[in-house]
């Protein structure tokens, strides 16, 4: 595109206008870099590595966690993004525990029965499980994190596909894609997105405060709750394995 070169849908170069040499020979040996693409249950997974991990191993226990959920039945609605002043791991650790919900998320706390709230780690995933206190909760559903930086938040009537994208040592971006089963249910869909935005802003506020504490250089680490923070411990173990070069 920089110089008007034209590629086909398979990535092969077809035209190099005004190249000034043997355009035919150039096209024969030139293509875009290939990427590995796999699909599962309506989701598309892309890996930039020339030697990608085994796809089934990368999915881990995700198929079991989402068993019976018709993901292709959701229809795309809209995108949203949020910029955060914190390291991506700080945010993921926050996502992987519900211990903070009664203090940080008052409206969410009204809907969930925190006595039943659990975060269950599995292979490459962690799943949030909770009963609800109301008959028609906005947040009732399934929430699953997939190593290292993706999450599927499935509500009563919709889904948020969440990507945690590092942008620097102390900055990151959340990318949200909202899907709904009924795009004509405008009021319900609006309410779901508004609730998502409220909870996200509450998480942003607390994660940025945590990052400030980490940057101060005094606080190092605390004790993890054996009841509530098993997901955090699992994530930290995965990070430690990567840093130590473990497969």
JOJOGI-V95995 format. One line per field, one symbol per residue. psi: psi as a letter, one per 40 degrees, with the letter a starting at -180 (. if undefined). A space follows every 10 residues. Layout:
BEGIN
psi: ???
END
This chain:
BEGIN
psi: ddeeihiaee ehhdighfde agddddddeh iihiihhiih feihhhheid giihdddddb eddddehehg deeihhdiii ihhigiiddd dddddeiede ddddgddddd digedehihh iaheihhhhi iieidgideh ahhhhhhefi ihhhadeaih hhhhhheidf iihhhhhhii dheegddddd dddddddddd dddddddddd ddddddedhc iahhhddefd dddddddddd dddeei.
END
